[in-house]
Amino acid sequence: MNHLKPNNTELEFLTLAYNRFYDLYDEIMEDNFWTKSEWERFSKIKQAFDIYTEVLKYEPLKQVIEHLKTSRPPMESEIGSELFKFVRNLISHFPYFQSWNSVWIKKSIVNWNKEGLRIDKFLKKYEGHEPVKYRFWEEQKRRMTYLSICFPEQYLNDSYIYLKDIISEKEGVKFSFILMRKIMDQVTEVKENK
């Protein structure tokens, strides 16, 4: 398992990425984060999705995602990779919106330049897919939260698709961060145990 040990360049990148992600995670999990302005919340959420998507390029994290396909509940691997990349691509490639709840797309906008790119592929693949239900426990608050990730029922007819209808801002983002951290932590645990 020596191939899991990062080289100096990877270690430098991972240290910066993990530190910033963990700072954002701690902030977003606090109740007072959700009283901040929509723009401030959106900016920090976007930054965390950007960091996570970059970290997914690290080979050991790719292995974690592959392992999730057989070791975790259905769709957890797809949520932890494909959905989170979709969200990142959506909010990065369409930077016109100032809040999570205002983000929308439709097929003609997604494919304004070229059809068949990542956002288009994701929406075609998961169009009409049944919702995926999750729950998460916040130990410090002694609170269980339930949520559904709902894929668009229709994409090909050029109807509007709102990000908030796929994954809610507060509960959905908190769940996303918990899953992202769980995936990222598996690599740090592997490195620490070697």
TORKOL-742355 format. One record per atom (N, C-alpha, C): x, y, z; residue in one letter. Coordinates in nm, 4 decimals, m for minus. Example, Ala and Ser with C-alpha at 12.3 -4.5 7.8 and 13.67 -1.06 7.14 Angstrom:
REM TORKOL-742355
xx  yy  zz  res
1.3190  m0.5690  0.7800  a $
1.2300  m0.4500  0.7800  a $
1.3200  m0.3300  0.7800  a $
1.2850  m0.2250  0.7080  s $
1.3670  m0.1060  0.7140  s $
1.2900  0.0030  0.7870  s $
REM end
This chain:
REM TORKOL-742355
xx  yy  zz  res
0.0819  m0.1210  0.0000  m $
0.0000  0.0000  0.0000  m $
0.0855  0.1264  0.0000  m $
0.2121  0.1157  m0.0331  n $
0.2980  0.2340  m0.0377  n $
0.2517  0.3348  m0.1410  n $
0.1784  0.2857  m0.2436  h $
0.1317  0.3777  m0.3466  h $
0.0308  0.4790  m0.2912  h $
m0.0195  0.4567  m0.1688  l $
m0.1119  0.5519  m0.1088  l $
m0.0396  0.6700  m0.0435  l $
0.0906  0.6581  m0.0261  k $
0.1648  0.7664  0.0371  k $
0.1875  0.8779  m0.0652  k $
0.1443  0.9985  m0.0342  p $
0.1591  1.1065  m0.1322  p $
0.3049  1.1500  m0.1472  p $
0.3383  1.1913  m0.2701  n $
0.4702  1.2510  m0.2892  n $
0.4669  1.3932  m0.2337  n $
0.5773  1.4640  m0.2380  n $
0.5854  1.5984  m0.1769  n $
0.4875  1.6964  m0.2392  n $
0.4735  1.6928  m0.3711  t $
0.3811  1.7841  m0.4387  t $
0.2369  1.7538  m0.3996  t $
0.2012  1.6248  m0.4003  e $
0.0664  1.5860  m0.3601  e $
0.0403  1.6243  m0.2152  e $
0.1398  1.6012  m0.1299  l $
0.1237  1.6343  0.0120  l $
0.0999  1.7837  0.0322  l $
0.1726  1.8659  m0.0423  e $
0.1529  2.0109  m0.0322  e $
0.0118  2.0493  m0.0752  e $
m0.0322  1.9939  m0.1900  f $
m0.1669  2.0210  m0.2393  f $
m0.2725  1.9708  m0.1400  f $
m0.2580  1.8458  m0.0963  l $
m0.3565  1.7864  m0.0059  l $
m0.3650  1.8613  0.1264  l $
m0.2526  1.9077  0.1766  t $
m0.2528  1.9834  0.3024  t $
m0.3329  2.1117  0.2868  t $
m0.3087  2.1852  0.1800  l $
m0.3851  2.3087  0.1551  l $
m0.5338  2.2778  0.1373  l $
m0.5640  2.1776  0.0559  a $
m0.7033  2.1451  0.0248  a $
m0.7779  2.0946  0.1482  a $
m0.7183  1.9997  0.2198  y $
m0.7853  1.9439  0.3372  y $
m0.8045  2.0509  0.4448  y $
m0.7017  2.1310  0.4697  n $
m0.7144  2.2337  0.5730  n $
m0.8279  2.3303  0.5415  n $
m0.8341  2.3776  0.4174  r $
m0.9407  2.4721  0.3814  r $
m1.0773  2.4038  0.3848  r $
m1.0845  2.2806  0.3342  f $
m1.2122  2.2102  0.3370  f $
m1.2602  2.1916  0.4803  f $
m1.1710  2.1488  0.5694  y $
m1.2109  2.1279  0.7092  y $
m1.2545  2.2580  0.7755  y $
m1.1891  2.3693  0.7433  d $
m1.2326  2.4990  0.7956  d $
m1.3737  2.5312  0.7483  d $
m1.4001  2.5107  0.6190  l $
m1.5333  2.5357  0.5649  l $
m1.6354  2.4398  0.6251  l $
m1.5981  2.3156  0.6399  y $
m1.6871  2.2156  0.7009  y $
m1.7296  2.2607  0.8404  y $
m1.6317  2.2983  0.9226  d $
m1.6634  2.3415  1.0594  d $
m1.7572  2.4618  1.0590  d $
m1.7345  2.5539  0.9690  e $
m1.8186  2.6740  0.9622  e $
m1.9602  2.6407  0.9166  e $
m1.9711  2.5590  0.8140  i $
m2.1013  2.5282  0.7559  i $
m2.1869  2.4427  0.8494  i $
m2.1252  2.3638  0.9322  m $
m2.2013  2.2780  1.0232  m $
m2.2558  2.3538  1.1446  m $
m2.2129  2.4758  1.1642  e $
m2.2636  2.5577  1.2753  e $
m2.3978  2.6200  1.2366  e $
m2.4886  2.6276  1.3314  d $
m2.6208  2.6855  1.3046  d $
m2.6130  2.8306  1.2587  d $
m2.5181  2.9074  1.3123  n $
m2.5124  3.0497  1.2761  n $
m2.4671  3.0723  1.1318  n $
m2.4069  2.9713  1.0677  f $
m2.3720  2.9854  0.9262  f $
m2.4964  3.0124  0.8427  f $
m2.6071  2.9499  0.8811  w $
m2.7297  2.9575  0.8015  w $
m2.8061  3.0878  0.8223  w $
m2.7542  3.1749  0.9094  t $
m2.8132  3.3077  0.9248  t $
m2.7379  3.4121  0.8424  t $
m2.6267  3.3724  0.7809  k $
m2.5491  3.4657  0.6988  k $
m2.6221  3.4924  0.5682  k $
m2.5754  3.5895  0.4939  s $
m2.6412  3.6244  0.3675  s $
m2.6343  3.5076  0.2690  s $
m2.7308  3.5023  0.1791  e $
m2.7334  3.3956  0.0786  e $
m2.6039  3.3932  m0.0021  e $
m2.5535  3.5109  m0.0374  w $
m2.4322  3.5200  m0.1180  w $
m2.3109  3.4646  m0.0427  w $
m2.2974  3.4988  0.0848  e $
m2.1845  3.4483  0.1625  e $
m2.1920  3.2966  0.1759  e $
m2.3107  3.2454  0.2052  r $
m2.3271  3.0997  0.2142  r $
m2.2915  3.0336  0.0815  r $
m2.3457  3.0872  m0.0253  f $
m2.3247  3.0305  m0.1583  f $
m2.1765  3.0314  m0.1957  f $
m2.1080  3.1390  m0.1670  s $
m1.9657  3.1505  m0.1991  s $
m1.8832  3.0445  m0.1265  s $
m1.9121  3.0233  m0.0010  k $
m1.8359  2.9251  0.0772  k $
m1.8728  2.7826  0.0380  k $
m1.9979  2.7590  0.0103  i $
m2.0406  2.6271  m0.0353  i $
m1.9738  2.5955  m0.1687  i $
m1.9739  2.6924  m0.2591  k $
m1.9098  2.6742  m0.3895  k $
m1.7619  2.6426  m0.3725  k $
m1.6961  2.7142  m0.2853  q $
m1.5539  2.6916  m0.2627  q $
m1.5284  2.5481  m0.2144  q $
m1.6108  2.4982  m0.1253  a $
m1.5928  2.3627  m0.0744  a $
m1.6160  2.2576  m0.1837  a $
m1.7174  2.2773  m0.2669  f $
m1.7399  2.1846  m0.3788  f $
m1.6220  2.1890  m0.4759  f $
m1.5655  2.3070  m0.4998  d $
m1.4471  2.3186  m0.5855  d $
m1.3300  2.2397  m0.5281  d $
m1.3047  2.2574  m0.4001  i $
m1.1930  2.1871  m0.3344  i $
m1.2142  2.0366  m0.3426  i $
m1.3326  1.9909  m0.3065  y $
m1.3602  1.8479  m0.3072  y $
m1.3400  1.7882  m0.4459  y $
m1.3891  1.8554  m0.5486  t $
m1.3761  1.8043  m0.6848  t $
m1.2294  1.7955  m0.7265  t $
m1.1497  1.8917  m0.6852  e $
m1.0064  1.8854  m0.7154  e $
m0.9401  1.7697  m0.6413  e $
m0.9751  1.7499  m0.5155  v $
m0.9164  1.6428  m0.4351  v $
m0.9535  1.5050  m0.4915  v $
m1.0710  1.4938  m0.5543  l $
m1.1120  1.3655  m0.6125  l $
m1.0171  1.3178  m0.7225  l $
m0.9325  1.4046  m0.7722  k $
m0.8355  1.3651  m0.8755  k $
m0.7201  1.2841  m0.8164  k $
m0.7039  1.2863  m0.6854  y $
m0.5979  1.2126  m0.6170  y $
m0.6325  1.0633  m0.6222  y $
m0.5427  0.9832  m0.6744  e $
m0.5693  0.8418  m0.7017  e $
m0.6281  0.7644  m0.5828  e $
m0.5756  0.7776  m0.4608  p $
m0.6374  0.7040  m0.3498  p $
m0.7840  0.7406  m0.3255  p $
m0.8232  0.8632  m0.3545  l $
m0.9647  0.8991  m0.3394  l $
m1.0486  0.8344  m0.4491  l $
m0.9920  0.8201  m0.5669  k $
m1.0625  0.7468  m0.6732  k $
m1.0874  0.6032  m0.6285  k $
m0.9902  0.5452  m0.5588  q $
m1.0052  0.4088  m0.5080  q $
m1.1133  0.4013  m0.4007  q $
m1.1226  0.5027  m0.3177  v $
m1.2281  0.5073  m0.2155  v $
m1.3648  0.5093  m0.2831  v $
m1.3800  0.5924  m0.3851  i $
m1.5073  0.6005  m0.4588  i $
m1.5415  0.4644  m0.5192  i $
m1.4444  0.3981  m0.5785  e $
m1.4680  0.2647  m0.6359  e $
m1.5101  0.1660  m0.5273  e $
m1.4462  0.1727  m0.4135  h $
m1.4783  0.0819  m0.3024  h $
m1.6218  0.1053  m0.2522  h $
m1.6660  0.2296  m0.2542  l $
m1.8021  0.2614  m0.2085  l $
m1.9076  0.1892  m0.2921  l $
m1.8756  0.1628  m0.4192  k $
m1.9732  0.0986  m0.5076  k $
m2.0159  m0.0388  m0.4573  k $
m1.9273  m0.1062  m0.3847  t $
m1.9593  m0.2409  m0.3375  t $
m1.9754  m0.2503  m0.1861  t $
m1.9349  m0.1462  m0.1148  s $
m1.9346  m0.1579  0.0310  s $
m2.0361  m0.0698  0.1018  s $
m2.1014  0.0181  0.0309  r $
m2.1924  0.1133  0.0934  r $
m2.3311  0.1005  0.0315  r $
m2.4288  0.1688  0.0882  p $
m2.5643  0.1638  0.0314  p $
m2.5655  0.2086  m0.1144  p $
m2.6662  0.1627  m0.1881  p $
m2.6760  0.1996  m0.3296  p $
m2.6716  0.3512  m0.3499  p $
m2.6040  0.3908  m0.4525  m $
m2.5935  0.5301  m0.4986  m $
m2.4978  0.6161  m0.4173  m $
m2.4393  0.5669  m0.3085  e $
m2.3501  0.6524  m0.2306  e $
m2.2253  0.6898  m0.3105  e $
m2.1728  0.5967  m0.3858  s $
m2.0570  0.6257  m0.4706  s $
m2.0927  0.7299  m0.5767  s $
m2.2080  0.7137  m0.6391  e $
m2.2517  0.8065  m0.7435  e $
m2.2793  0.9458  m0.6865  e $
m2.3365  0.9498  m0.5675  i $
m2.3612  1.0789  m0.5025  i $
m2.2282  1.1446  m0.4690  i $
m2.1352  1.0667  m0.4106  g $
m2.0057  1.1189  m0.3676  g $
m1.9121  1.1559  m0.4809  g $
m1.9441  1.1140  m0.6005  s $
m1.8586  1.1506  m0.7138  s $
m1.9392  1.2255  m0.8196  s $
m2.0272  1.1563  m0.8887  e $
m2.0978  1.2171  m1.0025  e $
m2.1860  1.3354  m0.9636  e $
m2.2677  1.3201  m0.8589  l $
m2.3560  1.4307  m0.8202  l $
m2.2765  1.5511  m0.7724  l $
m2.1768  1.5278  m0.6877  f $
m2.1000  1.6401  m0.6345  f $
m2.0198  1.7100  m0.7447  f $
m1.9711  1.6347  m0.8422  k $
m1.9035  1.6972  m0.9572  k $
m2.0043  1.7771  m1.0403  k $
m2.1244  1.7231  m1.0562  f $
m2.2299  1.7940  m1.1284  f $
m2.2603  1.9279  m1.0615  f $
m2.2770  1.9254  m0.9288  v $
m2.3053  2.0495  m0.8558  v $
m2.1919  2.1484  m0.8759  v $
m2.0694  2.1025  m0.8595  r $
m1.9530  2.1900  m0.8769  r $
m1.9511  2.2490  m1.0183  r $
m1.9700  2.1636  m1.1189  n $
m1.9679  2.2119  m1.2571  n $
m2.0807  2.3109  m1.2832  n $
m2.1960  2.2823  m1.2294  l $
m2.3115  2.3698  m1.2490  l $
m2.2853  2.5091  m1.1918  l $
m2.2365  2.5160  m1.0689  i $
m2.2187  2.6477  m1.0071  i $
m2.0906  2.7170  m1.0536  i $
m1.9981  2.6419  m1.1109  s $
m1.8759  2.7037  m1.1637  s $
m1.8911  2.7476  m1.3088  s $
m1.9561  2.6666  m1.3908  h $
m1.9686  2.6977  m1.5336  h $
m2.0846  2.7922  m1.5652  h $
m2.1732  2.8090  m1.4698  f $
m2.2847  2.9033  m1.4848  f $
m2.2832  2.9977  m1.3649  f $
m2.1842  3.0875  m1.3610  p $
m2.1618  3.1722  m1.2425  p $
m2.2489  3.2975  m1.2379  p $
m2.3726  3.2844  m1.2792  y $
m2.4614  3.4005  m1.2880  y $
m2.5484  3.4172  m1.1650  y $
m2.5431  3.3222  m1.0769  f $
m2.6381  3.3172  m0.9669  f $
m2.5732  3.3619  m0.8366  f $
m2.6562  3.4157  m0.7471  q $
m2.6044  3.4697  m0.6221  q $
m2.6464  3.3898  m0.4994  q $
m2.7206  3.2823  m0.5221  s $
m2.7612  3.1984  m0.4094  s $
m2.7893  3.0575  m0.4600  s $
m2.7812  2.9626  m0.3696  w $
m2.8089  2.8233  m0.4018  w $
m2.9489  2.8080  m0.4612  w $
m3.0461  2.8730  m0.3980  n $
m3.1855  2.8564  m0.4384  n $
m3.2202  2.9233  m0.5704  n $
m3.1320  3.0055  m0.6229  s $
m3.1614  3.0716  m0.7504  s $
m3.0982  3.0003  m0.8700  s $
m3.0174  2.8992  m0.8478  v $
m2.9471  2.8307  m0.9577  v $
m3.0453  2.7454  m1.0380  v $
m3.0491  2.7685  m1.1671  w $
m3.1310  2.6881  m1.2570  w $
m3.0566  2.6670  m1.3883  w $
m3.0966  2.5629  m1.4571  i $
m3.0463  2.5362  m1.5911  i $
m3.1581  2.4741  m1.6726  i $
m3.1366  2.4652  m1.7996  k $
m3.2217  2.3877  m1.8888  k $
m3.1350  2.3414  m2.0044  k $
m3.1832  2.2452  m2.0798  k $
m3.1005  2.1795  m2.1804  k $
m3.0389  2.2784  m2.2786  k $
m3.1134  2.3751  m2.3242  s $
m3.0590  2.4692  m2.4237  s $
m2.9443  2.5516  m2.3664  s $
m2.9493  2.5855  m2.2389  i $
m2.8415  2.6612  m2.1745  i $
m2.7202  2.5707  m2.1503  i $
m2.7462  2.4486  m2.1022  v $
m2.6374  2.3539  m2.0772  v $
m2.5577  2.3304  m2.2056  v $
m2.6290  2.3183  m2.3177  n $
m2.5653  2.2836  m2.4449  n $
m2.5493  2.4026  m2.5388  n $
m2.5431  2.5228  m2.4842  w $
m2.5361  2.6413  m2.5687  w $
m2.4157  2.6363  m2.6630  w $
m2.3070  2.5757  m2.6197  n $
m2.1854  2.5712  m2.7001  n $
m2.1619  2.4344  m2.7628  n $
m2.1901  2.3298  m2.6848  k $
m2.1635  2.1941  m2.7327  k $
m2.2417  2.0947  m2.6482  k $
m2.3030  2.0000  m2.7144  e $
m2.3796  1.8972  m2.6446  e $
m2.2870  1.7845  m2.5993  e $
m2.3283  1.7142  m2.4952  g $
m2.2574  1.5947  m2.4529  g $
m2.1459  1.6168  m2.3533  g $
m2.1382  1.7357  m2.2952  l $
m2.0366  1.7587  m2.1935  l $
m2.0882  1.7081  m2.0580  l $
m2.0112  1.7273  m1.9525  r $
m2.0392  1.6613  m1.8237  r $
m2.1774  1.6890  m1.7652  r $
m2.2200  1.8133  m1.7646  i $
m2.3513  1.8448  m1.7073  i $
m2.4604  1.7763  m1.7884  i $
m2.4499  1.7844  m1.9200  d $
m2.5465  1.7214  m2.0095  d $
m2.5488  1.5700  m1.9893  d $
m2.4320  1.5080  m1.9806  k $
m2.4242  1.3631  m1.9595  k $
m2.4884  1.3225  m1.8273  k $
m2.4603  1.3991  m1.7225  f $
m2.5179  1.3677  m1.5919  f $
m2.6701  1.3744  m1.5971  f $
m2.7235  1.4818  m1.6532  l $
m2.8687  1.4994  m1.6574  l $
m2.9366  1.3936  m1.7438  l $
m2.8747  1.3558  m1.8553  k $
m2.9303  1.2492  m1.9390  k $
m2.9281  1.1155  m1.8646  k $
m2.8194  1.0882  m1.7945  k $
m2.8042  0.9606  m1.7237  k $
m2.9055  0.9456  m1.6103  k $
m2.9292  1.0535  m1.5367  y $
m3.0125  1.0435  m1.4167  y $
m3.1527  1.1004  m1.4334  y $
m3.1886  1.1436  m1.5525  e $
m3.3241  1.1926  m1.5763  e $
m3.4257  1.0853  m1.5371  e $
m3.5192  1.1228  m1.4515  g $
m3.6252  1.0313  m1.4099  g $
m3.5845  0.9281  m1.3061  g $
m3.4607  0.9331  m1.2612  h $
m3.4149  0.8374  m1.1581  h $
m3.4928  0.8618  m1.0297  h $
m3.5265  0.7558  m0.9615  e $
m3.6026  0.7710  m0.8374  e $
m3.5195  0.8454  m0.7325  e $
m3.5849  0.9188  m0.6436  p $
m3.5125  0.9908  m0.5381  p $
m3.4330  0.8951  m0.4495  p $
m3.3255  0.9465  m0.3945  v $
m3.2430  0.8699  m0.3019  v $
m3.2592  0.9349  m0.1649  v $
m3.2979  0.8556  m0.0680  k $
m3.3235  0.9081  0.0661  k $
m3.2025  0.8834  0.1558  k $
m3.1716  0.9835  0.2357  y $
m3.0596  0.9756  0.3295  y $
m3.1023  1.0338  0.4631  y $
m3.0194  1.0063  0.5604  r $
m3.0331  1.0704  0.6907  r $
m2.8929  1.0893  0.7460  r $
m2.8794  1.1884  0.8316  f $
m2.7517  1.2068  0.8993  f $
m2.7762  1.2534  1.0417  f $
m2.6835  1.2177  1.1276  w $
m2.6911  1.2460  1.2702  w $
m2.5883  1.3530  1.3036  w $
m2.6339  1.4588  1.3697  e $
m2.5424  1.5617  1.4194  e $
m2.5275  1.5392  1.5695  e $
m2.4167  1.4797  1.6059  e $
m2.3925  1.4369  1.7438  e $
m2.4036  1.5526  1.8430  e $
m2.3382  1.6635  1.8155  q $
m2.3370  1.7758  1.9096  q $
m2.4755  1.8351  1.9312  q $
m2.5596  1.8255  1.8286  k $
m2.6943  1.8830  1.8395  k $
m2.7975  1.7767  1.8761  k $
m2.7523  1.6497  1.8786  r $
m2.8431  1.5387  1.9092  r $
m2.9640  1.5431  1.8160  r $
m2.9345  1.5565  1.6854  r $
m3.0424  1.5769  1.5882  r $
m3.0201  1.4860  1.4672  r $
m3.1272  1.4169  1.4264  m $
m3.1276  1.3368  1.3044  m $
m3.2017  1.4168  1.1977  m $
m3.1415  1.4247  1.0798  t $
m3.2024  1.4984  0.9689  t $
m3.2233  1.4021  0.8526  t $
m3.3404  1.4106  0.7928  y $
m3.3767  1.3271  0.6785  y $
m3.3848  1.4154  0.5549  y $
m3.3408  1.3619  0.4422  l $
m3.3499  1.4376  0.3186  l $
m3.3593  1.3424  0.2009  l $
m3.3999  1.3971  0.0875  s $
m3.4042  1.3226  m0.0383  s $
m3.3250  1.3993  m0.1423  s $
m3.2521  1.3246  m0.2222  i $
m3.1875  1.3808  m0.3402  i $
m3.2765  1.3418  m0.4566  i $
m3.3277  1.4416  m0.5246  c $
m3.4270  1.4189  m0.6295  c $
m3.3684  1.4567  m0.7653  c $
m3.3612  1.3611  m0.8521  f $
m3.3089  1.3862  m0.9857  f $
m3.4200  1.4439  m1.0727  f $
m3.3839  1.5233  m1.1735  p $
m3.4870  1.5838  m1.2579  p $
m3.5744  1.4785  m1.3251  p $
m3.7042  1.5024  m1.3224  e $
m3.7951  1.4101  m1.3894  e $
m3.7821  1.4214  m1.5398  e $
m3.7603  1.5452  m1.5875  q $
m3.7455  1.5662  m1.7314  q $
m3.6306  1.6612  m1.7570  q $
m3.5515  1.6274  m1.8547  y $
m3.4416  1.7133  m1.8969  y $
m3.4517  1.7429  m2.0459  y $
m3.4911  1.6451  m2.1218  l $
m3.4875  1.6586  m2.2667  l $
m3.5895  1.7567  m2.3227  l $
m3.6917  1.7917  m2.2469  n $
m3.7940  1.8826  m2.3002  n $
m3.7614  2.0296  m2.2743  n $
m3.6412  2.0581  m2.2276  d $
m3.5932  2.1946  m2.2059  d $
m3.6667  2.2670  m2.0921  d $
m3.7156  2.1908  m1.9960  s $
m3.7781  2.2539  m1.8803  s $
m3.6704  2.3026  m1.7839  s $
m3.7070  2.3968  m1.6996  y $
m3.6149  2.4519  m1.6011  y $
m3.5888  2.3491  m1.4916  y $
m3.4629  2.3378  m1.4539  i $
m3.4216  2.2478  m1.3468  i $
m3.3517  2.3334  m1.2422  i $
m3.4052  2.3322  m1.1218  y $
m3.3482  2.4115  m1.0127  y $
m3.2615  2.3227  m0.9237  y $
m3.1440  2.3725  m0.8895  l $
m3.0530  2.2998  m0.8026  l $
m3.1203  2.2667  m0.6692  l $
m3.1959  2.3599  m0.6143  k $
m3.2633  2.3389  m0.4853  k $
m3.3621  2.2235  m0.4898  k $
m3.4134  2.1902  m0.6102  d $
m3.5062  2.0783  m0.6238  d $
m3.4330  1.9440  m0.6310  d $
m3.3057  1.9479  m0.6641  i $
m3.2244  1.8263  m0.6659  i $
m3.1728  1.7989  m0.5253  i $
m3.1151  1.9013  m0.4668  i $
m3.0593  1.8880  m0.3323  i $
m3.0799  2.0209  m0.2597  i $
m3.1422  2.0147  m0.1447  s $
m3.1765  2.1371  m0.0716  s $
m3.0507  2.2072  m0.0208  s $
m3.0638  2.3362  0.0025  e $
m2.9460  2.4101  0.0474  e $
m2.9004  2.3636  0.1859  e $
m2.9777  2.3834  0.2864  k $
m2.9278  2.3584  0.4221  k $
m2.9048  2.2095  0.4491  k $
m3.0088  2.1293  0.4432  e $
m2.9949  1.9876  0.4744  e $
m2.9097  1.9166  0.3699  e $
m2.9312  1.9499  0.2439  g $
m2.8566  1.8857  0.1363  g $
m2.7089  1.9189  0.1387  g $
m2.6773  2.0438  0.1657  v $
m2.5371  2.0843  0.1722  v $
m2.4700  2.0217  0.2944  v $
m2.5382  2.0231  0.4069  k $
m2.4792  1.9602  0.5257  k $
m2.4526  1.8115  0.5000  k $
m2.5486  1.7429  0.4406  f $
m2.5278  1.6029  0.4055  f $
m2.4093  1.5889  0.3097  f $
m2.4025  1.6742  0.2080  s $
m2.2931  1.6685  0.1107  s $
m2.1588  1.6828  0.1796  s $
m2.1500  1.7776  0.2705  f $
m2.0238  1.7990  0.3409  f $
m1.9873  1.6797  0.4285  f $
m2.0865  1.6204  0.4926  i $
m2.0606  1.5030  0.5759  i $
m2.0074  1.3888  0.4900  i $
m2.0709  1.3645  0.3757  l $
m2.0255  1.2567  0.2870  l $
m1.8887  1.2888  0.2274  l $
m1.8679  1.4127  0.1847  m $
m1.7373  1.4512  0.1330  m $
m1.6284  1.4264  0.2367  m $
m1.6541  1.4699  0.3581  r $
m1.5546  1.4524  0.4635  r $
m1.5305  1.3043  0.4932  r $
m1.6374  1.2274  0.4951  k $
m1.6245  1.0838  0.5195  k $
m1.5349  1.0201  0.4122  k $
m1.5536  1.0579  0.2884  i $
m1.4719  1.0056  0.1788  i $
m1.3276  1.0533  0.1932  i $
m1.3089  1.1813  0.2178  m $
m1.1742  1.2365  0.2322  m $
m1.1029  1.1763  0.3530  m $
m1.1736  1.1562  0.4617  d $
m1.1129  1.1022  0.5836  d $
m1.0632  0.9594  0.5655  d $
m1.1235  0.8844  0.4761  q $
m1.0769  0.7470  0.4541  q $
m0.9341  0.7452  0.4017  q $
m0.8982  0.8438  0.3247  v $
m0.7610  0.8515  0.2738  v $
m0.6673  0.8950  0.3850  v $
m0.7068  0.9897  0.4682  t $
m0.6188  1.0317  0.5772  t $
m0.6008  0.9195  0.6759  t $
m0.7052  0.8383  0.6984  e $
m0.6926  0.7246  0.7888  e $
m0.5953  0.6212  0.7320  e $
m0.6011  0.5985  0.6014  v $
m0.5097  0.5037  0.5387  v $
m0.3674  0.5528  0.5550  v $
m0.3438  0.6809  0.5301  k $
m0.2083  0.7347  0.5413  k $
m0.1589  0.7294  0.6853  k $
m0.2466  0.7594  0.7806  e $
m0.2051  0.7603  0.9201  e $
m0.1778  0.6189  0.9726  e $
m0.2431  0.5203  0.9144  n $
m0.2261  0.3825  0.9617  n $
m0.1084  0.3115  0.8963  n $
m0.0417  0.3720  0.8050  k $
0.0711  0.3073  0.7351  k $
0.2027  0.3418  0.7998  k $
REM end
